[in-house]
């Protein structure tokens, strides 16, 4: 498997690791989302000043308002974070070339 | 770094590994996209029957029609593939539980 394929597999496996804890097993409840963010994105969570971060993220991502996130609803979180990280990466690379 | 953080880092590093080959270094030309798909998504490419797969993908992703893909334009490819893979993952899990 290539690095990029492994990366996509990880996204799926991590999502289902948390999603399988309760309910239908294929969606994240708010509680499971909280566990996922605490476990997998601790630096992101620490940087947030709003104590209701998880509530806000849930509200933003839960497009069909069923109080759970399927994989499709979850992915924009990863996209948004990756985009933000990539902007930092480009700035850092620019500086290191100076 | 957590598994999910590593995964986001990989996405960024892989994109830039190919994007840095020519041009401004932060975008993929069609040639670089082709190399990335051939190198990182060989199974996906083999499954495609259309010989113009890379041209079609480039056209789909290049939203601002500047003939190159920035990281934001590139991510929907990964999202689309991950979604398709996740559907298979769920079906396989269902079968294995029977």
N, CA and C atoms of all chains as a GROMACS GRO file, in nm:
protein
  588
    1UNK      N    1   0.084  -0.121   0.000
    1UNK     CA    2   0.000   0.000   0.000
    1UNK      C    3   0.087   0.125   0.000
    2UNK      N    4   0.050   0.224  -0.077
    2UNK     CA    5   0.130   0.348  -0.079
    2UNK      C    6   0.098   0.433   0.045
    3UNK      N    7   0.180   0.535   0.065
    3UNK     CA    8   0.163   0.623   0.181
    3UNK      C    9   0.025   0.691   0.178
    4UNK      N   10  -0.016   0.734   0.058
    4UNK     CA   11  -0.145   0.803   0.047
    4UNK      C   12  -0.262   0.707   0.071
    5UNK      N   13  -0.247   0.584   0.022
    5UNK     CA   14  -0.351   0.483   0.045
    5UNK      C   15  -0.362   0.451   0.195
    6UNK      N   16  -0.246   0.440   0.260
    6UNK     CA   17  -0.246   0.414   0.404
    6UNK      C   18  -0.315   0.526   0.481
    7UNK      N   19  -0.292   0.646   0.432
    7UNK     CA   20  -0.348   0.764   0.494
    7UNK      C   21  -0.502   0.762   0.486
    8UNK      N   22  -0.554   0.724   0.369
    8UNK     CA   23  -0.700   0.717   0.354
    8UNK      C   24  -0.756   0.603   0.439
    9UNK      N   25  -0.682   0.493   0.445
    9UNK     CA   26  -0.726   0.382   0.529
    9UNK      C   27  -0.732   0.425   0.676
   10UNK      N   28  -0.629   0.500   0.720
   10UNK     CA   29  -0.626   0.546   0.859
   10UNK      C   30  -0.748   0.632   0.890
   11UNK      N   31  -0.782   0.723   0.800
   11UNK     CA   32  -0.898   0.810   0.822
   11UNK      C   33  -1.022   0.726   0.850
   12UNK      N   34  -1.041   0.623   0.766
   12UNK     CA   35  -1.159   0.537   0.778
   12UNK      C   36  -1.155   0.456   0.908
   13UNK      N   37  -1.039   0.398   0.937
   13UNK     CA   38  -1.026   0.313   1.055
   13UNK      C   39  -1.042   0.395   1.183
   14UNK      N   40  -0.981   0.513   1.188
   14UNK     CA   41  -0.992   0.598   1.307
   14UNK      C   42  -1.138   0.637   1.329
   15UNK      N   43  -1.204   0.682   1.221
   15UNK     CA   44  -1.346   0.720   1.233
   15UNK      C   45  -1.428   0.604   1.290
   16UNK      N   46  -1.410   0.486   1.234
   16UNK     CA   47  -1.492   0.371   1.278
   16UNK      C   48  -1.454   0.321   1.417
   17UNK      N   49  -1.327   0.343   1.455
   17UNK     CA   50  -1.285   0.303   1.590
   17UNK      C   51  -1.370   0.376   1.694
   18UNK      N   52  -1.394   0.505   1.670
   18UNK     CA   53  -1.475   0.584   1.764
   18UNK      C   54  -1.625   0.566   1.738
   19UNK      N   55  -1.662   0.554   1.611
   19UNK     CA   56  -1.804   0.543   1.575
   19UNK      C   57  -1.865   0.412   1.624
   20UNK      N   58  -1.781   0.309   1.638
   20UNK     CA   59  -1.835   0.177   1.672
   20UNK      C   60  -1.870   0.164   1.820
   21UNK      N   61  -1.836   0.265   1.898
   21UNK     CA   62  -1.858   0.252   2.042
   21UNK      C   63  -2.006   0.243   2.082
   22UNK      N   64  -2.092   0.311   2.009
   22UNK     CA   65  -2.235   0.303   2.042
   22UNK      C   66  -2.320   0.329   1.918
   23UNK      N   67  -2.449   0.310   1.932
   23UNK     CA   68  -2.542   0.337   1.822
   23UNK      C   69  -2.524   0.240   1.708
   24UNK      N   70  -2.544   0.287   1.586
   24UNK     CA   71  -2.541   0.196   1.471
   24UNK      C   72  -2.398   0.156   1.431
   25UNK      N   73  -2.301   0.218   1.496
   25UNK     CA   74  -2.163   0.177   1.470
   25UNK      C   75  -2.099   0.247   1.352
   26UNK      N   76  -2.178   0.312   1.269
   26UNK     CA   77  -2.122   0.378   1.152
   26UNK      C   78  -2.130   0.530   1.158
   27UNK      N   79  -2.173   0.582   1.272
   27UNK     CA   80  -2.181   0.727   1.288
   27UNK      C   81  -2.127   0.767   1.426
   28UNK      N   82  -2.083   0.892   1.434
   28UNK     CA   83  -2.033   0.945   1.560
   28UNK      C   84  -2.142   1.022   1.631
   29UNK      N   85  -2.169   0.987   1.756
   29UNK     CA   86  -2.253   1.072   1.840
   29UNK      C   87  -2.165   1.188   1.888
   30UNK      N   88  -2.226   1.287   1.955
   30UNK     CA   89  -2.145   1.398   2.004
   30UNK      C   90  -2.042   1.348   2.104
   31UNK      N   91  -2.081   1.253   2.186
   31UNK     CA   92  -1.990   1.196   2.284
   31UNK      C   93  -1.870   1.128   2.216
   32UNK      N   94  -1.898   1.056   2.110
   32UNK     CA   95  -1.790   0.988   2.038
   32UNK      C   96  -1.700   1.089   1.965
   33UNK      N   97  -1.763   1.194   1.910
   33UNK     CA   98  -1.685   1.300   1.845
   33UNK      C   99  -1.590   1.363   1.945
   34UNK      N  100  -1.642   1.387   2.067
   34UNK     CA  101  -1.561   1.447   2.173
   34UNK      C  102  -1.441   1.357   2.204
   35UNK      N  103  -1.467   1.228   2.217
   35UNK     CA  104  -1.358   1.133   2.244
   35UNK      C  105  -1.255   1.133   2.132
   36UNK      N  106  -1.305   1.136   2.009
   36UNK     CA  107  -1.214   1.136   1.893
   36UNK      C  108  -1.126   1.260   1.895
   37UNK      N  109  -1.188   1.376   1.918
   37UNK     CA  110  -1.110   1.502   1.918
   37UNK      C  111  -1.011   1.502   2.035
   38UNK      N  112  -1.056   1.458   2.151
   38UNK     CA  113  -0.966   1.454   2.267
   38UNK      C  114  -0.850   1.357   2.243
   39UNK      N  115  -0.882   1.244   2.182
   39UNK     CA  116  -0.780   1.141   2.164
   39UNK      C  117  -0.689   1.166   2.045
   40UNK      N  118  -0.746   1.220   1.938
   40UNK     CA  119  -0.670   1.229   1.813
   40UNK      C  120  -0.624   1.371   1.778
   41UNK      N  121  -0.691   1.471   1.834
   41UNK     CA  122  -0.655   1.609   1.800
   41UNK      C  123  -0.633   1.692   1.927
   42UNK      N  124  -0.549   1.642   2.018
   42UNK     CA  125  -0.533   1.711   2.147
   42UNK      C  126  -0.474   1.851   2.133
   43UNK      N  127  -0.381   1.870   2.039
   43UNK     CA  128  -0.318   2.003   2.024
   43UNK      C  129  -0.420   2.103   1.972
   44UNK      N  130  -0.503   2.057   1.877
   44UNK     CA  131  -0.610   2.144   1.826
   44UNK      C  132  -0.703   2.184   1.939
   45UNK      N  133  -0.743   2.086   2.020
   45UNK     CA  134  -0.839   2.113   2.127
   45UNK      C  135  -0.781   2.212   2.230
   46UNK      N  136  -0.652   2.193   2.262
   46UNK     CA  137  -0.587   2.282   2.359
   46UNK      C  138  -0.584   2.426   2.311
   47UNK      N  139  -0.571   2.444   2.178
   47UNK     CA  140  -0.560   2.579   2.122
   47UNK      C  141  -0.694   2.653   2.118
   48UNK      N  142  -0.802   2.581   2.143
   48UNK     CA  143  -0.934   2.642   2.138
   48UNK      C  144  -0.966   2.710   2.271
   49UNK      N  145  -1.015   2.832   2.261
   49UNK     CA  146  -1.048   2.902   2.386
   49UNK      C  147  -1.194   2.880   2.426
   50UNK      N  148  -1.276   2.846   2.328
   50UNK     CA  149  -1.417   2.825   2.355
   50UNK      C  150  -1.440   2.689   2.422
   51UNK      N  151  -1.495   2.686   2.543
   51UNK     CA  152  -1.517   2.555   2.608
   51UNK      C  153  -1.622   2.472   2.534
   52UNK      N  154  -1.700   2.538   2.448
   52UNK     CA  155  -1.803   2.463   2.374
   52UNK      C  156  -1.755   2.421   2.235
   53UNK      N  157  -1.625   2.410   2.217
   53UNK     CA  158  -1.569   2.375   2.086
   53UNK      C  159  -1.637   2.254   2.024
   54UNK      N  160  -1.648   2.146   2.102
   54UNK     CA  161  -1.704   2.023   2.046
   54UNK      C  162  -1.850   2.044   2.003
   55UNK      N  163  -1.926   2.116   2.087
   55UNK     CA  164  -2.066   2.146   2.049
   55UNK      C  165  -2.071   2.223   1.916
   56UNK      N  166  -1.984   2.323   1.903
   56UNK     CA  167  -1.983   2.405   1.781
   56UNK      C  168  -1.948   2.321   1.660
   57UNK      N  169  -1.846   2.235   1.676
   57UNK     CA  170  -1.803   2.151   1.562
   57UNK      C  171  -1.917   2.058   1.523
   58UNK      N  172  -1.980   1.998   1.623
   58UNK     CA  173  -2.091   1.905   1.596
   58UNK      C  174  -2.201   1.977   1.517
   59UNK      N  175  -2.234   2.096   1.562
   59UNK     CA  176  -2.341   2.173   1.497
   59UNK      C  177  -2.304   2.206   1.352
   60UNK      N  178  -2.178   2.246   1.333
   60UNK     CA  179  -2.131   2.280   1.197
   60UNK      C  180  -2.134   2.160   1.103
   61UNK      N  181  -2.092   2.046   1.156
   61UNK     CA  182  -2.073   1.930   1.068
   61UNK      C  183  -2.202   1.852   1.043
   62UNK      N  184  -2.293   1.855   1.139
   62UNK     CA  185  -2.414   1.773   1.131
   62UNK      C  186  -2.516   1.835   1.035
   63UNK      N  187  -2.488   1.818   0.906
   63UNK     CA  188  -2.567   1.888   0.803
   63UNK      C  189  -2.714   1.849   0.804
   64UNK      N  190  -2.744   1.723   0.826
   64UNK     CA  191  -2.884   1.680   0.823
   64UNK      C  192  -2.951   1.682   0.961
   65UNK      N  193  -2.880   1.739   1.058
   65UNK     CA  194  -2.937   1.760   1.193
   65UNK      C  195  -2.999   1.635   1.256
   66UNK      N  196  -2.928   1.524   1.243
   66UNK     CA  197  -2.977   1.402   1.308
   66UNK      C  198  -2.896   1.370   1.434
   67UNK      N  199  -2.818   1.467   1.480
   67UNK     CA  200  -2.737   1.451   1.602
   67UNK      C  201  -2.634   1.340   1.596
   68UNK      N  202  -2.595   1.304   1.475
   68UNK     CA  203  -2.482   1.212   1.460
   68UNK      C  204  -2.412   1.244   1.328
   69UNK      N  205  -2.285   1.205   1.321
   69UNK     CA  206  -2.206   1.235   1.201
   69UNK      C  207  -2.171   1.106   1.128
   70UNK      N  208  -2.206   1.099   1.000
   70UNK     CA  209  -2.154   0.988   0.922
   70UNK      C  210  -2.017   1.030   0.869
   71UNK      N  211  -1.951   0.940   0.800
   71UNK     CA  212  -1.814   0.966   0.755
   71UNK      C  213  -1.809   1.088   0.662
   72UNK      N  214  -1.913   1.101   0.580
   72UNK     CA  215  -1.918   1.213   0.486
   72UNK      C  216  -1.929   1.347   0.559
   73UNK      N  217  -2.005   1.348   0.667
   73UNK     CA  218  -2.018   1.472   0.745
   73UNK      C  219  -1.892   1.501   0.827
   74UNK      N  220  -1.821   1.393   0.861
   74UNK     CA  221  -1.700   1.407   0.943
   74UNK      C  222  -1.582   1.463   0.864
   75UNK      N  223  -1.572   1.424   0.737
   75UNK     CA  224  -1.453   1.460   0.658
   75UNK      C  225  -1.423   1.610   0.650
   76UNK      N  226  -1.524   1.698   0.642
   76UNK     CA  227  -1.491   1.842   0.636
   76UNK      C  228  -1.406   1.891   0.754
   77UNK      N  229  -1.415   1.824   0.868
   77UNK     CA  230  -1.330   1.861   0.982
   77UNK      C  231  -1.182   1.837   0.946
   78UNK      N  232  -1.157   1.722   0.886
   78UNK     CA  233  -1.020   1.686   0.847
   78UNK      C  234  -0.971   1.778   0.736
   79UNK      N  235  -1.062   1.807   0.641
   79UNK     CA  236  -1.026   1.897   0.531
   79UNK      C  237  -0.991   2.035   0.586
   80UNK      N  238  -1.075   2.087   0.674
   80UNK     CA  239  -1.052   2.221   0.730
   80UNK      C  240  -0.921   2.227   0.808
   81UNK      N  241  -0.896   2.127   0.890
   81UNK     CA  242  -0.772   2.126   0.968
   81UNK      C  243  -0.650   2.109   0.877
   82UNK      N  244  -0.662   2.023   0.777
   82UNK     CA  245  -0.549   2.002   0.685
   82UNK      C  246  -0.518   2.130   0.608
   83UNK      N  247  -0.621   2.201   0.566
   83UNK     CA  248  -0.602   2.327   0.494
   83UNK      C  249  -0.528   2.428   0.582
   84UNK      N  250  -0.572   2.438   0.708
   84UNK     CA  251  -0.508   2.533   0.800
   84UNK      C  252  -0.362   2.493   0.822
   85UNK      N  253  -0.338   2.363   0.839
   85UNK     CA  254  -0.200   2.316   0.862
   85UNK      C  255  -0.114   2.339   0.738
   86UNK      N  256  -0.175   2.322   0.620
   86UNK     CA  257  -0.097   2.339   0.498
   86UNK      C  258  -0.053   2.484   0.482
   87UNK      N  259  -0.139   2.577   0.521
   87UNK     CA  260  -0.103   2.719   0.513
   87UNK      C  261   0.021   2.746   0.600
   88UNK      N  262   0.022   2.689   0.720
   88UNK     CA  263   0.139   2.703   0.809
   88UNK      C  264   0.262   2.640   0.747
   89UNK      N  265   0.242   2.522   0.687
   89UNK     CA  266   0.352   2.449   0.625
   89UNK      C  267   0.418   2.534   0.516
   90UNK      N  268   0.335   2.597   0.432
   90UNK     CA  269   0.387   2.679   0.321
   90UNK      C  270   0.464   2.800   0.375
   91UNK      N  271   0.410   2.864   0.479
   91UNK     CA  272   0.478   2.979   0.540
   91UNK      C  273   0.613   2.938   0.598
   92UNK      N  274   0.615   2.822   0.665
   92UNK     CA  275   0.738   2.774   0.729
   92UNK      C  276   0.844   2.742   0.623
   93UNK      N  277   0.799   2.680   0.512
   93UNK     CA  278   0.891   2.646   0.404
   93UNK      C  279   0.952   2.773   0.343
   94UNK      N  280   0.866   2.874   0.327
   94UNK     CA  281   0.911   3.002   0.269
   94UNK      C  282   1.020   3.062   0.356
   95UNK      N  283   0.993   3.063   0.488
   95UNK     CA  284   1.090   3.121   0.582
   95UNK      C  285   1.221   3.044   0.579
   96UNK      N  286   1.212   2.911   0.575
   96UNK     CA  287   1.334   2.831   0.583
   96UNK      C  288   1.419   2.846   0.457
   97UNK      N  289   1.357   2.893   0.348
   97UNK     CA  290   1.433   2.910   0.223
   97UNK      C  291   1.504   3.044   0.217
   98UNK      N  292   1.462   3.135   0.305
   98UNK     CA  293   1.521   3.270   0.303
   98UNK      C  294   1.665   3.268   0.350
   99UNK      N  295   0.295   1.268   1.809
   99UNK     CA  296   0.186   1.299   1.716
   99UNK      C  297   0.086   1.183   1.710
  100UNK      N  298  -0.042   1.213   1.709
  100UNK     CA  299  -0.141   1.105   1.701
  100UNK      C  300  -0.151   1.052   1.558
  101UNK      N  301  -0.221   0.939   1.546
  101UNK     CA  302  -0.236   0.876   1.414
  101UNK      C  303  -0.306   0.972   1.315
  102UNK      N  304  -0.408   1.042   1.365
  102UNK     CA  305  -0.484   1.132   1.277
  102UNK      C  306  -0.400   1.254   1.238
  103UNK      N  307  -0.321   1.303   1.332
  103UNK     CA  308  -0.232   1.415   1.301
  103UNK      C  309  -0.127   1.374   1.198
  104UNK      N  310  -0.074   1.253   1.214
  104UNK     CA  311   0.025   1.203   1.117
  104UNK      C  312  -0.036   1.191   0.978
  105UNK      N  313  -0.162   1.152   0.978
  105UNK     CA  314  -0.234   1.133   0.853
  105UNK      C  315  -0.249   1.268   0.780
  106UNK      N  316  -0.284   1.373   0.854
  106UNK     CA  317  -0.298   1.505   0.792
  106UNK      C  318  -0.162   1.556   0.746
  107UNK      N  319  -0.058   1.529   0.824
  107UNK     CA  320   0.077   1.570   0.785
  107UNK      C  321   0.117   1.499   0.654
  108UNK      N  322   0.085   1.369   0.646
  108UNK     CA  323   0.118   1.294   0.525
  108UNK      C  324   0.053   1.354   0.402
  109UNK      N  325  -0.074   1.390   0.414
  109UNK     CA  326  -0.146   1.449   0.301
  109UNK      C  327  -0.071   1.572   0.249
  110UNK      N  328  -0.029   1.656   0.344
  110UNK     CA  329   0.039   1.781   0.308
  110UNK      C  330   0.176   1.752   0.247
  111UNK      N  331   0.250   1.662   0.310
  111UNK     CA  332   0.386   1.632   0.264
  111UNK      C  333   0.383   1.565   0.126
  112UNK      N  334   0.290   1.471   0.108
  112UNK     CA  335   0.280   1.403  -0.023
  112UNK      C  336   0.244   1.505  -0.132
  113UNK      N  337   0.145   1.589  -0.105
  113UNK     CA  338   0.106   1.691  -0.204
  113UNK      C  339   0.228   1.775  -0.242
  114UNK      N  340   0.301   1.824  -0.142
  114UNK     CA  341   0.414   1.913  -0.171
  114UNK      C  342   0.533   1.841  -0.233
  115UNK      N  343   0.546   1.711  -0.206
  115UNK     CA  344   0.654   1.634  -0.268
  115UNK      C  345   0.640   1.639  -0.420
  116UNK      N  346   0.516   1.625  -0.468
  116UNK     CA  347   0.492   1.628  -0.612
  116UNK      C  348   0.481   1.771  -0.665
  117UNK      N  349   0.421   1.859  -0.584
  117UNK     CA  350   0.399   1.998  -0.629
  117UNK      C  351   0.531   2.073  -0.643
  118UNK      N  352   0.633   2.031  -0.568
  118UNK     CA  353   0.758   2.107  -0.568
  118UNK      C  354   0.844   2.081  -0.690
  119UNK      N  355   0.801   1.986  -0.773
  119UNK     CA  356   0.887   1.951  -0.887
  119UNK      C  357   0.903   2.062  -0.989
  120UNK      N  358   0.798   2.141  -1.008
  120UNK     CA  359   0.811   2.252  -1.105
  120UNK      C  360   0.718   2.366  -1.068
  121UNK      N  361   0.730   2.475  -1.140
  121UNK     CA  362   0.641   2.590  -1.118
  121UNK      C  363   0.666   2.656  -0.984
  122UNK      N  364   0.559   2.703  -0.921
  122UNK     CA  365   0.576   2.779  -0.797
  122UNK      C  366   0.599   2.689  -0.675
  123UNK      N  367   0.591   2.560  -0.696
  123UNK     CA  368   0.623   2.468  -0.588
  123UNK      C  369   0.507   2.440  -0.493
  124UNK      N  370   0.403   2.519  -0.503
  124UNK     CA  371   0.290   2.497  -0.412
  124UNK      C  372   0.164   2.449  -0.483
  125UNK      N  373   0.176   2.422  -0.612
  125UNK     CA  374   0.060   2.372  -0.688
  125UNK      C  375   0.104   2.257  -0.777
  126UNK      N  376   0.006   2.174  -0.812
  126UNK     CA  377   0.032   2.060  -0.901
  126UNK      C  378  -0.004   2.098  -1.044
  127UNK      N  379   0.089   2.081  -1.137
  127UNK     CA  380   0.053   2.088  -1.279
  127UNK      C  381  -0.013   1.955  -1.315
  128UNK      N  382  -0.067   1.947  -1.438
  128UNK     CA  383  -0.130   1.820  -1.477
  128UNK      C  384  -0.026   1.707  -1.476
  129UNK      N  385   0.095   1.741  -1.519
  129UNK     CA  386   0.204   1.642  -1.522
  129UNK      C  387   0.235   1.592  -1.381
  130UNK      N  388   0.238   1.683  -1.286
  130UNK     CA  389   0.266   1.645  -1.147
  130UNK      C  390   0.150   1.566  -1.088
  131UNK      N  391   0.028   1.605  -1.123
  131UNK     CA  392  -0.089   1.529  -1.076
  131UNK      C  393  -0.082   1.386  -1.128
  132UNK      N  394  -0.045   1.373  -1.255
  132UNK     CA  395  -0.032   1.240  -1.317
  132UNK      C  396   0.070   1.156  -1.239
  133UNK      N  397   0.185   1.216  -1.210
  133UNK     CA  398   0.289   1.146  -1.134
  133UNK      C  399   0.239   1.105  -0.996
  134UNK      N  400   0.167   1.197  -0.931
  134UNK     CA  401   0.114   1.168  -0.798
  134UNK      C  402   0.017   1.050  -0.804
  135UNK      N  403  -0.075   1.054  -0.901
  135UNK     CA  404  -0.174   0.946  -0.912
  135UNK      C  405  -0.105   0.813  -0.946
  136UNK      N  406  -0.010   0.818  -1.039
  136UNK     CA  407   0.062   0.696  -1.076
  136UNK      C  408   0.142   0.640  -0.958
  137UNK      N  409   0.202   0.730  -0.882
  137UNK     CA  410   0.287   0.687  -0.773
  137UNK      C  411   0.212   0.650  -0.646
  138UNK      N  412   0.105   0.723  -0.619
  138UNK     CA  413   0.038   0.708  -0.489
  138UNK      C  414  -0.097   0.636  -0.497
  139UNK      N  415  -0.157   0.634  -0.615
  139UNK     CA  416  -0.289   0.571  -0.628
  139UNK      C  417  -0.290   0.472  -0.745
  140UNK      N  418  -0.192   0.381  -0.749
  140UNK     CA  419  -0.182   0.291  -0.865
  140UNK      C  420  -0.304   0.200  -0.880
  141UNK      N  421  -0.362   0.155  -0.768
  141UNK     CA  422  -0.476   0.063  -0.779
  141UNK      C  423  -0.598   0.136  -0.835
  142UNK      N  424  -0.614   0.259  -0.792
  142UNK     CA  425  -0.724   0.341  -0.844
  142UNK      C  426  -0.708   0.360  -0.994
  143UNK      N  427  -0.586   0.393  -1.036
  143UNK     CA  428  -0.560   0.421  -1.177
  143UNK      C  429  -0.584   0.297  -1.263
  144UNK      N  430  -0.541   0.180  -1.211
  144UNK     CA  431  -0.559   0.055  -1.286
  144UNK      C  432  -0.707   0.022  -1.306
  145UNK      N  433  -0.790   0.060  -1.210
  145UNK     CA  434  -0.933   0.028  -1.216
  145UNK      C  435  -1.009   0.118  -1.315
  146UNK      N  436  -0.944   0.224  -1.359
  146UNK     CA  437  -1.010   0.317  -1.451
  146UNK      C  438  -0.999   0.267  -1.594
  147UNK      N  439  -1.112   0.270  -1.664
  147UNK     CA  440  -1.108   0.224  -1.802
  147UNK      C  441  -1.081   0.338  -1.901
  148UNK      N  442  -1.110   0.460  -1.856
  148UNK     CA  443  -1.091   0.576  -1.943
  148UNK      C  444  -0.942   0.615  -1.948
  149UNK      N  445  -0.881   0.612  -2.066
  149UNK     CA  446  -0.739   0.649  -2.073
  149UNK      C  447  -0.715   0.796  -2.038
  150UNK      N  448  -0.822   0.874  -2.042
  150UNK     CA  449  -0.807   1.017  -2.010
  150UNK      C  450  -0.840   1.048  -1.864
  151UNK      N  451  -0.830   0.949  -1.778
  151UNK     CA  452  -0.864   0.967  -1.636
  151UNK      C  453  -0.799   1.092  -1.575
  152UNK      N  454  -0.669   1.106  -1.595
  152UNK     CA  455  -0.599   1.217  -1.532
  152UNK      C  456  -0.650   1.352  -1.586
  153UNK      N  457  -0.673   1.358  -1.718
  153UNK     CA  458  -0.730   1.481  -1.775
  153UNK      C  459  -0.865   1.514  -1.713
  154UNK      N  460  -0.949   1.412  -1.697
  154UNK     CA  461  -1.083   1.433  -1.640
  154UNK      C  462  -1.073   1.482  -1.495
  155UNK      N  463  -0.985   1.419  -1.419
  155UNK     CA  464  -0.969   1.457  -1.278
  155UNK      C  465  -0.920   1.601  -1.269
  156UNK      N  466  -0.821   1.633  -1.352
  156UNK     CA  467  -0.766   1.769  -1.352
  156UNK      C  468  -0.878   1.870  -1.380
  157UNK      N  469  -0.958   1.839  -1.481
  157UNK     CA  470  -1.066   1.930  -1.521
  157UNK      C  471  -1.167   1.948  -1.407
  158UNK      N  472  -1.199   1.836  -1.342
  158UNK     CA  473  -1.296   1.840  -1.231
  158UNK      C  474  -1.245   1.921  -1.113
  159UNK      N  475  -1.115   1.904  -1.082
  159UNK     CA  476  -1.062   1.963  -0.960
  159UNK      C  477  -1.020   2.109  -0.977
  160UNK      N  478  -0.982   2.145  -1.099
  160UNK     CA  479  -0.926   2.279  -1.123
  160UNK      C  480  -1.038   2.384  -1.130
  161UNK      N  481  -1.089   2.419  -1.014
  161UNK     CA  482  -1.209   2.503  -1.007
  161UNK      C  483  -1.187   2.642  -1.069
  162UNK      N  484  -1.072   2.701  -1.047
  162UNK     CA  485  -1.049   2.836  -1.101
  162UNK      C  486  -0.985   2.835  -1.240
  163UNK      N  487  -0.975   2.716  -1.300
  163UNK     CA  488  -0.927   2.700  -1.438
  163UNK      C  489  -0.793   2.769  -1.465
  164UNK      N  490  -0.699   2.752  -1.374
  164UNK     CA  491  -0.566   2.809  -1.399
  164UNK      C  492  -0.464   2.700  -1.436
  165UNK      N  493  -0.518   2.581  -1.469
  165UNK     CA  494  -0.434   2.468  -1.511
  165UNK      C  495  -0.335   2.420  -1.405
  166UNK      N  496  -0.364   2.450  -1.280
  166UNK     CA  497  -0.285   2.392  -1.172
  166UNK      C  498  -0.375   2.376  -1.050
  167UNK      N  499  -0.334   2.286  -0.962
  167UNK     CA  500  -0.416   2.257  -0.843
  167UNK      C  501  -0.343   2.301  -0.717
  168UNK      N  502  -0.406   2.386  -0.638
  168UNK     CA  503  -0.349   2.411  -0.507
  168UNK      C  504  -0.402   2.303  -0.412
  169UNK      N  505  -0.356   2.306  -0.288
  169UNK     CA  506  -0.391   2.199  -0.193
  169UNK      C  507  -0.542   2.192  -0.172
  170UNK      N  508  -0.606   2.308  -0.171
  170UNK     CA  509  -0.751   2.314  -0.150
  170UNK      C  510  -0.827   2.248  -0.266
  171UNK      N  511  -0.777   2.267  -0.386
  171UNK     CA  512  -0.842   2.205  -0.502
  171UNK      C  513  -0.813   2.055  -0.509
  172UNK      N  514  -0.698   2.016  -0.452
  172UNK     CA  515  -0.656   1.876  -0.456
  172UNK      C  516  -0.735   1.789  -0.358
  173UNK      N  517  -0.768   1.846  -0.242
  173UNK     CA  518  -0.830   1.765  -0.135
  173UNK      C  519  -0.959   1.692  -0.175
  174UNK      N  520  -1.045   1.752  -0.258
  174UNK     CA  521  -1.167   1.677  -0.295
  174UNK      C  522  -1.140   1.541  -0.359
  175UNK      N  523  -1.023   1.525  -0.422
  175UNK     CA  524  -0.989   1.392  -0.476
  175UNK      C  525  -0.974   1.291  -0.363
  176UNK      N  526  -0.906   1.334  -0.256
  176UNK     CA  527  -0.885   1.245  -0.142
  176UNK      C  528  -1.018   1.220  -0.070
  177UNK      N  529  -1.099   1.324  -0.059
  177UNK     CA  530  -1.230   1.308   0.004
  177UNK      C  531  -1.315   1.209  -0.076
  178UNK      N  532  -1.320   1.227  -0.206
  178UNK     CA  533  -1.401   1.139  -0.291
  178UNK      C  534  -1.356   0.994  -0.282
  179UNK      N  535  -1.225   0.973  -0.288
  179UNK     CA  536  -1.173   0.836  -0.281
  179UNK      C  537  -1.197   0.776  -0.142
  180UNK      N  538  -1.177   0.857  -0.038
  180UNK     CA  539  -1.198   0.805   0.099
  180UNK      C  540  -1.345   0.767   0.119
  181UNK      N  541  -1.435   0.848   0.067
  181UNK     CA  542  -1.577   0.817   0.079
  181UNK      C  543  -1.611   0.686   0.010
  182UNK      N  544  -1.556   0.668  -0.110
  182UNK     CA  545  -1.583   0.545  -0.184
  182UNK      C  546  -1.526   0.425  -0.108
  183UNK      N  547  -1.405   0.441  -0.055
  183UNK     CA  548  -1.342   0.331   0.020
  183UNK      C  549  -1.419   0.301   0.148
  184UNK      N  550  -1.471   0.408   0.211
  184UNK     CA  551  -1.544   0.386   0.336
  184UNK      C  552  -1.671   0.306   0.311
  185UNK      N  553  -1.736   0.330   0.198
  185UNK     CA  554  -1.858   0.254   0.164
  185UNK      C  555  -1.825   0.106   0.154
  186UNK      N  556  -1.712   0.075   0.090
  186UNK     CA  557  -1.668  -0.065   0.079
  186UNK      C  558  -1.636  -0.123   0.217
  187UNK      N  559  -1.570  -0.041   0.298
  187UNK     CA  560  -1.531  -0.083   0.434
  187UNK      C  561  -1.654  -0.124   0.514
  188UNK      N  562  -1.759  -0.041   0.507
  188UNK     CA  563  -1.882  -0.068   0.583
  188UNK      C  564  -1.948  -0.197   0.534
  189UNK      N  565  -1.953  -0.215   0.402
  189UNK     CA  566  -2.013  -0.337   0.345
  189UNK      C  567  -1.936  -0.461   0.389
  190UNK      N  568  -1.803  -0.450   0.388
  190UNK     CA  569  -1.718  -0.564   0.426
  190UNK      C  570  -1.737  -0.600   0.573
  191UNK      N  571  -1.745  -0.495   0.655
  191UNK     CA  572  -1.766  -0.517   0.799
  191UNK      C  573  -1.900  -0.586   0.825
  192UNK      N  574  -2.002  -0.541   0.750
  192UNK     CA  575  -2.137  -0.599   0.764
  192UNK      C  576  -2.133  -0.748   0.732
  193UNK      N  577  -2.066  -0.780   0.620
  193UNK     CA  578  -2.056  -0.919   0.575
  193UNK      C  579  -1.983  -1.004   0.678
  194UNK      N  580  -1.874  -0.949   0.731
  194UNK     CA  581  -1.790  -1.028   0.822
  194UNK      C  582  -1.860  -1.054   0.955
  195UNK      N  583  -1.962  -0.974   0.983
  195UNK     CA  584  -2.035  -0.992   1.110
  195UNK      C  585  -2.145  -1.096   1.098
  196UNK      N  586  -2.182  -1.128   0.973
  196UNK     CA  587  -2.292  -1.223   0.950
  196UNK      C  588  -2.254  -1.365   0.991
   0.00000   0.00000   0.00000
